[in-house]
Amino acid sequence: MLRDGVAKPNPRQQILTDLATFIQEKRSEGLRPILMMDANGTPSTDDKFREFLQDTLLEDPYYDRFHDMPRTYLRGSRRLDYILMDMGLVPAIKSMGYLGTHEAVHSDHSMAWVDFDEKQLFRGKINRPPEYKNRQFTLNQEDKKASFMKDIRDRVEKGKI
């Protein structure tokens, strides 16, 4: 940021600005974001984090369900770790929560988790590969193979993978 001529850089604000831009871009593509983050603050104590939530229209389903802000940092007393998401995903949540410190991962933060009902989340349209005998083409069908490879290359290029 200093190299870009920013006299008094604020990296935390910049990451929130960049995330908000990224989220808006993905929403314009028809996607519904889920963001897990160590916010180093709470919406009630951090104006910038609260503004970020308002600007991105992300929900905090844990708080909405339990009206609780558990400590998620070993050396702190506040909730710093969040799973935020598009409101359209919230009805598909089956359960969510936090593990205890050092459960599953060795970290000074608690691990957050969410479990979705996949039928509700994907509205019954789940991409399951068909059995071999039911597939649309085989590798010895050159025209279909070429079309498939072109589609894959286009997707890789578009997604900058």
CNS distance restraints for C-alpha pairs under 8 A (distance, minus, plus):
assign (resid   1 and name CA) (resid   5 and name CA) 6.70 0.50 0.50
assign (resid   1 and name CA) (resid   6 and name CA) 5.62 0.50 0.50
assign (resid   1 and name CA) (resid   9 and name CA) 6.12 0.50 0.50
assign (resid   2 and name CA) (resid   6 and name CA) 5.12 0.50 0.50
assign (resid   2 and name CA) (resid   7 and name CA) 6.51 0.50 0.50
assign (resid   2 and name CA) (resid   8 and name CA) 7.87 0.50 0.50
assign (resid   2 and name CA) (resid   9 and name CA) 6.79 0.50 0.50
assign (resid  10 and name CA) (resid  14 and name CA) 6.19 0.50 0.50
assign (resid  11 and name CA) (resid  15 and name CA) 6.16 0.50 0.50
assign (resid  12 and name CA) (resid  16 and name CA) 6.48 0.50 0.50
assign (resid  13 and name CA) (resid  17 and name CA) 6.17 0.50 0.50
assign (resid  13 and name CA) (resid  48 and name CA) 7.31 0.50 0.50
assign (resid  14 and name CA) (resid  18 and name CA) 6.03 0.50 0.50
assign (resid  15 and name CA) (resid  19 and name CA) 5.94 0.50 0.50
assign (resid  16 and name CA) (resid  20 and name CA) 6.07 0.50 0.50
assign (resid  16 and name CA) (resid  49 and name CA) 7.80 0.50 0.50
assign (resid  16 and name CA) (resid  52 and name CA) 6.60 0.50 0.50
assign (resid  17 and name CA) (resid  21 and name CA) 6.30 0.50 0.50
assign (resid  17 and name CA) (resid  52 and name CA) 7.84 0.50 0.50
assign (resid  18 and name CA) (resid  22 and name CA) 6.17 0.50 0.50
assign (resid  19 and name CA) (resid  23 and name CA) 6.03 0.50 0.50
assign (resid  20 and name CA) (resid  24 and name CA) 6.20 0.50 0.50
assign (resid  20 and name CA) (resid  52 and name CA) 7.00 0.50 0.50
assign (resid  20 and name CA) (resid  55 and name CA) 7.32 0.50 0.50
assign (resid  20 and name CA) (resid  56 and name CA) 5.90 0.50 0.50
assign (resid  21 and name CA) (resid  25 and name CA) 6.23 0.50 0.50
assign (resid  22 and name CA) (resid  26 and name CA) 6.26 0.50 0.50
assign (resid  23 and name CA) (resid  27 and name CA) 6.12 0.50 0.50
assign (resid  23 and name CA) (resid  33 and name CA) 6.61 0.50 0.50
assign (resid  23 and name CA) (resid  56 and name CA) 6.99 0.50 0.50
assign (resid  24 and name CA) (resid  28 and name CA) 6.17 0.50 0.50
assign (resid  24 and name CA) (resid  56 and name CA) 7.18 0.50 0.50
assign (resid  25 and name CA) (resid  29 and name CA) 6.61 0.50 0.50
assign (resid  26 and name CA) (resid  30 and name CA) 6.69 0.50 0.50
assign (resid  26 and name CA) (resid  31 and name CA) 5.49 0.50 0.50
assign (resid  26 and name CA) (resid  32 and name CA) 7.42 0.50 0.50
assign (resid  26 and name CA) (resid  33 and name CA) 7.36 0.50 0.50
assign (resid  27 and name CA) (resid  31 and name CA) 4.88 0.50 0.50
assign (resid  27 and name CA) (resid  32 and name CA) 6.05 0.50 0.50
assign (resid  27 and name CA) (resid  33 and name CA) 7.30 0.50 0.50
assign (resid  32 and name CA) (resid  85 and name CA) 7.50 0.50 0.50
assign (resid  32 and name CA) (resid  86 and name CA) 5.55 0.50 0.50
assign (resid  32 and name CA) (resid  88 and name CA) 7.40 0.50 0.50
assign (resid  32 and name CA) (resid  89 and name CA) 7.41 0.50 0.50
assign (resid  33 and name CA) (resid  85 and name CA) 5.65 0.50 0.50
assign (resid  33 and name CA) (resid  86 and name CA) 5.63 0.50 0.50
assign (resid  34 and name CA) (resid  83 and name CA) 6.99 0.50 0.50
assign (resid  34 and name CA) (resid  84 and name CA) 5.74 0.50 0.50
assign (resid  34 and name CA) (resid  85 and name CA) 4.26 0.50 0.50
assign (resid  34 and name CA) (resid  86 and name CA) 6.57 0.50 0.50
assign (resid  35 and name CA) (resid  82 and name CA) 7.82 0.50 0.50
assign (resid  35 and name CA) (resid  83 and name CA) 5.72 0.50 0.50
assign (resid  35 and name CA) (resid  84 and name CA) 5.07 0.50 0.50
assign (resid  35 and name CA) (resid  85 and name CA) 6.09 0.50 0.50
assign (resid  36 and name CA) (resid  81 and name CA) 7.35 0.50 0.50
assign (resid  36 and name CA) (resid  82 and name CA) 5.54 0.50 0.50
assign (resid  36 and name CA) (resid  83 and name CA) 4.41 0.50 0.50
assign (resid  36 and name CA) (resid  84 and name CA) 6.23 0.50 0.50
assign (resid  37 and name CA) (resid  81 and name CA) 5.65 0.50 0.50
assign (resid  37 and name CA) (resid  82 and name CA) 5.41 0.50 0.50
assign (resid  37 and name CA) (resid  83 and name CA) 6.69 0.50 0.50
assign (resid  38 and name CA) (resid  80 and name CA) 5.47 0.50 0.50
assign (resid  38 and name CA) (resid  81 and name CA) 4.43 0.50 0.50
assign (resid  38 and name CA) (resid  82 and name CA) 6.52 0.50 0.50
assign (resid  39 and name CA) (resid  49 and name CA) 7.39 0.50 0.50
assign (resid  39 and name CA) (resid  80 and name CA) 5.33 0.50 0.50
assign (resid  39 and name CA) (resid  81 and name CA) 6.10 0.50 0.50
assign (resid  39 and name CA) (resid  82 and name CA) 7.22 0.50 0.50
assign (resid  40 and name CA) (resid  80 and name CA) 5.00 0.50 0.50
assign (resid  40 and name CA) (resid  81 and name CA) 7.59 0.50 0.50
assign (resid  41 and name CA) (resid  45 and name CA) 6.61 0.50 0.50
assign (resid  41 and name CA) (resid  46 and name CA) 5.76 0.50 0.50
assign (resid  41 and name CA) (resid  49 and name CA) 7.20 0.50 0.50
assign (resid  41 and name CA) (resid  78 and name CA) 7.83 0.50 0.50
assign (resid  41 and name CA) (resid  79 and name CA) 7.40 0.50 0.50
assign (resid  41 and name CA) (resid  80 and name CA) 5.48 0.50 0.50
assign (resid  42 and name CA) (resid  46 and name CA) 5.65 0.50 0.50
assign (resid  42 and name CA) (resid  49 and name CA) 6.98 0.50 0.50
assign (resid  42 and name CA) (resid  50 and name CA) 7.65 0.50 0.50
assign (resid  42 and name CA) (resid  78 and name CA) 7.73 0.50 0.50
assign (resid  42 and name CA) (resid  79 and name CA) 6.80 0.50 0.50
assign (resid  42 and name CA) (resid  80 and name CA) 6.52 0.50 0.50
assign (resid  43 and name CA) (resid  47 and name CA) 6.71 0.50 0.50
assign (resid  43 and name CA) (resid  49 and name CA) 5.70 0.50 0.50
assign (resid  43 and name CA) (resid  50 and name CA) 4.50 0.50 0.50
assign (resid  44 and name CA) (resid  50 and name CA) 7.21 0.50 0.50
assign (resid  46 and name CA) (resid  50 and name CA) 6.29 0.50 0.50
assign (resid  47 and name CA) (resid  51 and name CA) 6.09 0.50 0.50
assign (resid  48 and name CA) (resid  52 and name CA) 6.10 0.50 0.50
assign (resid  49 and name CA) (resid  53 and name CA) 6.32 0.50 0.50
assign (resid  50 and name CA) (resid  54 and name CA) 6.33 0.50 0.50
assign (resid  51 and name CA) (resid  55 and name CA) 5.96 0.50 0.50
assign (resid  52 and name CA) (resid  56 and name CA) 6.06 0.50 0.50
assign (resid  53 and name CA) (resid  57 and name CA) 5.77 0.50 0.50
assign (resid  53 and name CA) (resid  58 and name CA) 5.44 0.50 0.50
assign (resid  53 and name CA) (resid  59 and name CA) 7.35 0.50 0.50
assign (resid  54 and name CA) (resid  58 and name CA) 7.13 0.50 0.50
assign (resid  57 and name CA) (resid  86 and name CA) 6.95 0.50 0.50
assign (resid  57 and name CA) (resid  87 and name CA) 7.80 0.50 0.50
assign (resid  58 and name CA) (resid  84 and name CA) 5.73 0.50 0.50
assign (resid  58 and name CA) (resid  85 and name CA) 5.04 0.50 0.50
assign (resid  58 and name CA) (resid  86 and name CA) 5.18 0.50 0.50
assign (resid  58 and name CA) (resid  87 and name CA) 6.76 0.50 0.50
assign (resid  59 and name CA) (resid  84 and name CA) 5.41 0.50 0.50
assign (resid  59 and name CA) (resid  85 and name CA) 5.26 0.50 0.50
assign (resid  59 and name CA) (resid  86 and name CA) 6.11 0.50 0.50
assign (resid  59 and name CA) (resid  87 and name CA) 5.88 0.50 0.50
assign (resid  60 and name CA) (resid  64 and name CA) 6.30 0.50 0.50
assign (resid  60 and name CA) (resid  82 and name CA) 7.38 0.50 0.50
assign (resid  60 and name CA) (resid  83 and name CA) 6.67 0.50 0.50
assign (resid  60 and name CA) (resid  84 and name CA) 4.98 0.50 0.50
assign (resid  60 and name CA) (resid  85 and name CA) 6.85 0.50 0.50
assign (resid  61 and name CA) (resid  65 and name CA) 5.96 0.50 0.50
assign (resid  61 and name CA) (resid  83 and name CA) 7.69 0.50 0.50
assign (resid  61 and name CA) (resid  84 and name CA) 7.00 0.50 0.50
assign (resid  61 and name CA) (resid  85 and name CA) 7.67 0.50 0.50
assign (resid  61 and name CA) (resid  90 and name CA) 6.63 0.50 0.50
assign (resid  62 and name CA) (resid  66 and name CA) 6.05 0.50 0.50
assign (resid  62 and name CA) (resid  67 and name CA) 7.51 0.50 0.50
assign (resid  62 and name CA) (resid  68 and name CA) 7.66 0.50 0.50
assign (resid  62 and name CA) (resid  83 and name CA) 7.66 0.50 0.50
assign (resid  62 and name CA) (resid  96 and name CA) 7.00 0.50 0.50
assign (resid  62 and name CA) (resid  97 and name CA) 7.13 0.50 0.50
assign (resid  63 and name CA) (resid  67 and name CA) 4.61 0.50 0.50
assign (resid  63 and name CA) (resid  68 and name CA) 5.55 0.50 0.50
assign (resid  63 and name CA) (resid  69 and name CA) 6.72 0.50 0.50
assign (resid  69 and name CA) (resid  78 and name CA) 6.99 0.50 0.50
assign (resid  69 and name CA) (resid  79 and name CA) 5.48 0.50 0.50
assign (resid  70 and name CA) (resid  78 and name CA) 6.57 0.50 0.50
assign (resid  70 and name CA) (resid  79 and name CA) 5.41 0.50 0.50
assign (resid  71 and name CA) (resid  76 and name CA) 6.88 0.50 0.50
assign (resid  71 and name CA) (resid  77 and name CA) 5.15 0.50 0.50
assign (resid  71 and name CA) (resid  78 and name CA) 4.57 0.50 0.50
assign (resid  71 and name CA) (resid  79 and name CA) 4.60 0.50 0.50
assign (resid  71 and name CA) (resid  80 and name CA) 7.52 0.50 0.50
assign (resid  72 and name CA) (resid  76 and name CA) 7.69 0.50 0.50
assign (resid  72 and name CA) (resid  77 and name CA) 7.74 0.50 0.50
assign (resid  72 and name CA) (resid  78 and name CA) 6.58 0.50 0.50
assign (resid  72 and name CA) (resid  79 and name CA) 4.94 0.50 0.50
assign (resid  72 and name CA) (resid  80 and name CA) 5.99 0.50 0.50
assign (resid  72 and name CA) (resid  81 and name CA) 6.17 0.50 0.50
assign (resid  72 and name CA) (resid  98 and name CA) 7.84 0.50 0.50
assign (resid  72 and name CA) (resid 101 and name CA) 7.78 0.50 0.50
assign (resid  72 and name CA) (resid 109 and name CA) 5.46 0.50 0.50
assign (resid  72 and name CA) (resid 110 and name CA) 4.91 0.50 0.50
assign (resid  72 and name CA) (resid 111 and name CA) 7.97 0.50 0.50
assign (resid  73 and name CA) (resid  77 and name CA) 7.09 0.50 0.50
assign (resid  73 and name CA) (resid  78 and name CA) 7.08 0.50 0.50
assign (resid  73 and name CA) (resid  79 and name CA) 6.98 0.50 0.50
assign (resid  73 and name CA) (resid  80 and name CA) 6.77 0.50 0.50
assign (resid  73 and name CA) (resid  81 and name CA) 7.98 0.50 0.50
assign (resid  73 and name CA) (resid 101 and name CA) 7.89 0.50 0.50
assign (resid  73 and name CA) (resid 108 and name CA) 5.81 0.50 0.50
assign (resid  73 and name CA) (resid 109 and name CA) 4.47 0.50 0.50
assign (resid  73 and name CA) (resid 110 and name CA) 6.37 0.50 0.50
assign (resid  74 and name CA) (resid 101 and name CA) 6.79 0.50 0.50
assign (resid  74 and name CA) (resid 108 and name CA) 5.04 0.50 0.50
assign (resid  74 and name CA) (resid 109 and name CA) 6.02 0.50 0.50
assign (resid  74 and name CA) (resid 110 and name CA) 7.83 0.50 0.50
assign (resid  75 and name CA) (resid 108 and name CA) 7.49 0.50 0.50
assign (resid  81 and name CA) (resid 109 and name CA) 7.63 0.50 0.50
assign (resid  81 and name CA) (resid 110 and name CA) 7.68 0.50 0.50
assign (resid  81 and name CA) (resid 112 and name CA) 7.29 0.50 0.50
assign (resid  82 and name CA) (resid 112 and name CA) 7.18 0.50 0.50
assign (resid  83 and name CA) (resid 112 and name CA) 7.10 0.50 0.50
assign (resid  83 and name CA) (resid 113 and name CA) 7.77 0.50 0.50
assign (resid  83 and name CA) (resid 114 and name CA) 7.95 0.50 0.50
assign (resid  85 and name CA) (resid  89 and name CA) 6.85 0.50 0.50
assign (resid  85 and name CA) (resid  90 and name CA) 7.36 0.50 0.50
assign (resid  86 and name CA) (resid  90 and name CA) 7.18 0.50 0.50
assign (resid  87 and name CA) (resid  91 and name CA) 7.98 0.50 0.50
assign (resid  89 and name CA) (resid  93 and name CA) 7.25 0.50 0.50
assign (resid  89 and name CA) (resid 121 and name CA) 6.61 0.50 0.50
assign (resid  91 and name CA) (resid 120 and name CA) 7.90 0.50 0.50
assign (resid  92 and name CA) (resid 116 and name CA) 5.41 0.50 0.50
assign (resid  92 and name CA) (resid 117 and name CA) 5.28 0.50 0.50
assign (resid  92 and name CA) (resid 118 and name CA) 7.36 0.50 0.50
assign (resid  92 and name CA) (resid 120 and name CA) 5.40 0.50 0.50
assign (resid  92 and name CA) (resid 121 and name CA) 5.16 0.50 0.50
assign (resid  93 and name CA) (resid 114 and name CA) 7.04 0.50 0.50
assign (resid  93 and name CA) (resid 115 and name CA) 5.97 0.50 0.50
assign (resid  93 and name CA) (resid 116 and name CA) 4.43 0.50 0.50
assign (resid  93 and name CA) (resid 117 and name CA) 6.13 0.50 0.50
assign (resid  94 and name CA) (resid 114 and name CA) 7.79 0.50 0.50
assign (resid  94 and name CA) (resid 115 and name CA) 5.55 0.50 0.50
assign (resid  94 and name CA) (resid 116 and name CA) 5.19 0.50 0.50
assign (resid  94 and name CA) (resid 117 and name CA) 5.75 0.50 0.50
assign (resid  95 and name CA) (resid 114 and name CA) 5.99 0.50 0.50
assign (resid  95 and name CA) (resid 115 and name CA) 5.30 0.50 0.50
assign (resid  95 and name CA) (resid 116 and name CA) 7.16 0.50 0.50
assign (resid  96 and name CA) (resid 112 and name CA) 7.67 0.50 0.50
assign (resid  96 and name CA) (resid 113 and name CA) 5.50 0.50 0.50
assign (resid  96 and name CA) (resid 114 and name CA) 4.15 0.50 0.50
assign (resid  96 and name CA) (resid 115 and name CA) 6.01 0.50 0.50
assign (resid  97 and name CA) (resid 112 and name CA) 5.84 0.50 0.50
assign (resid  97 and name CA) (resid 113 and name CA) 5.57 0.50 0.50
assign (resid  97 and name CA) (resid 114 and name CA) 6.63 0.50 0.50
assign (resid  98 and name CA) (resid 110 and name CA) 6.13 0.50 0.50
assign (resid  98 and name CA) (resid 111 and name CA) 5.50 0.50 0.50
assign (resid  98 and name CA) (resid 112 and name CA) 4.41 0.50 0.50
assign (resid  98 and name CA) (resid 113 and name CA) 6.17 0.50 0.50
assign (resid  99 and name CA) (resid 103 and name CA) 5.95 0.50 0.50
assign (resid  99 and name CA) (resid 104 and name CA) 7.75 0.50 0.50
assign (resid  99 and name CA) (resid 110 and name CA) 5.72 0.50 0.50
assign (resid  99 and name CA) (resid 111 and name CA) 5.32 0.50 0.50
assign (resid  99 and name CA) (resid 112 and name CA) 6.54 0.50 0.50
assign (resid  99 and name CA) (resid 113 and name CA) 7.97 0.50 0.50
assign (resid 100 and name CA) (resid 110 and name CA) 5.68 0.50 0.50
assign (resid 100 and name CA) (resid 111 and name CA) 7.33 0.50 0.50
assign (resid 101 and name CA) (resid 106 and name CA) 7.78 0.50 0.50
assign (resid 101 and name CA) (resid 107 and name CA) 7.08 0.50 0.50
assign (resid 101 and name CA) (resid 108 and name CA) 6.64 0.50 0.50
assign (resid 101 and name CA) (resid 109 and name CA) 6.26 0.50 0.50
assign (resid 101 and name CA) (resid 110 and name CA) 4.92 0.50 0.50
assign (resid 101 and name CA) (resid 111 and name CA) 7.55 0.50 0.50
assign (resid 102 and name CA) (resid 106 and name CA) 4.71 0.50 0.50
assign (resid 102 and name CA) (resid 107 and name CA) 5.87 0.50 0.50
assign (resid 102 and name CA) (resid 108 and name CA) 7.27 0.50 0.50
assign (resid 102 and name CA) (resid 109 and name CA) 7.88 0.50 0.50
assign (resid 102 and name CA) (resid 110 and name CA) 7.15 0.50 0.50
assign (resid 103 and name CA) (resid 110 and name CA) 7.67 0.50 0.50
assign (resid 103 and name CA) (resid 111 and name CA) 7.57 0.50 0.50
assign (resid 104 and name CA) (resid 111 and name CA) 7.61 0.50 0.50
assign (resid 105 and name CA) (resid 111 and name CA) 7.25 0.50 0.50
assign (resid 116 and name CA) (resid 121 and name CA) 6.77 0.50 0.50
assign (resid 117 and name CA) (resid 121 and name CA) 5.97 0.50 0.50
assign (resid 118 and name CA) (resid 122 and name CA) 5.83 0.50 0.50
assign (resid 118 and name CA) (resid 123 and name CA) 7.80 0.50 0.50
assign (resid 118 and name CA) (resid 124 and name CA) 7.64 0.50 0.50
assign (resid 118 and name CA) (resid 126 and name CA) 7.74 0.50 0.50
assign (resid 119 and name CA) (resid 123 and name CA) 5.36 0.50 0.50
assign (resid 119 and name CA) (resid 124 and name CA) 4.51 0.50 0.50
assign (resid 119 and name CA) (resid 125 and name CA) 7.17 0.50 0.50
assign (resid 119 and name CA) (resid 126 and name CA) 7.30 0.50 0.50
assign (resid 120 and name CA) (resid 124 and name CA) 6.43 0.50 0.50
assign (resid 122 and name CA) (resid 126 and name CA) 6.24 0.50 0.50
assign (resid 130 and name CA) (resid 134 and name CA) 5.99 0.50 0.50
assign (resid 130 and name CA) (resid 135 and name CA) 5.98 0.50 0.50
assign (resid 131 and name CA) (resid 135 and name CA) 6.54 0.50 0.50
assign (resid 137 and name CA) (resid 141 and name CA) 6.54 0.50 0.50
assign (resid 137 and name CA) (resid 144 and name CA) 6.65 0.50 0.50
assign (resid 137 and name CA) (resid 145 and name CA) 7.73 0.50 0.50
assign (resid 138 and name CA) (resid 145 and name CA) 7.62 0.50 0.50
assign (resid 139 and name CA) (resid 145 and name CA) 6.06 0.50 0.50
assign (resid 140 and name CA) (resid 145 and name CA) 7.76 0.50 0.50
assign (resid 141 and name CA) (resid 145 and name CA) 6.11 0.50 0.50
assign (resid 142 and name CA) (resid 146 and name CA) 6.05 0.50 0.50
assign (resid 143 and name CA) (resid 147 and name CA) 6.29 0.50 0.50
assign (resid 144 and name CA) (resid 148 and name CA) 6.09 0.50 0.50
assign (resid 145 and name CA) (resid 149 and name CA) 6.16 0.50 0.50
assign (resid 146 and name CA) (resid 150 and name CA) 6.17 0.50 0.50
assign (resid 147 and name CA) (resid 151 and name CA) 6.29 0.50 0.50
assign (resid 148 and name CA) (resid 152 and name CA) 6.28 0.50 0.50
assign (resid 149 and name CA) (resid 153 and name CA) 6.15 0.50 0.50
assign (resid 150 and name CA) (resid 154 and name CA) 6.12 0.50 0.50
assign (resid 151 and name CA) (resid 155 and name CA) 6.23 0.50 0.50
assign (resid 152 and name CA) (resid 156 and name CA) 6.15 0.50 0.50
assign (resid 153 and name CA) (resid 157 and name CA) 6.09 0.50 0.50
assign (resid 154 and name CA) (resid 158 and name CA) 6.01 0.50 0.50
assign (resid 155 and name CA) (resid 159 and name CA) 5.95 0.50 0.50
assign (resid 156 and name CA) (resid 160 and name CA) 5.80 0.50 0.50
assign (resid 156 and name CA) (resid 161 and name CA) 5.12 0.50 0.50
assign (resid 157 and name CA) (resid 161 and name CA) 6.57 0.50 0.50
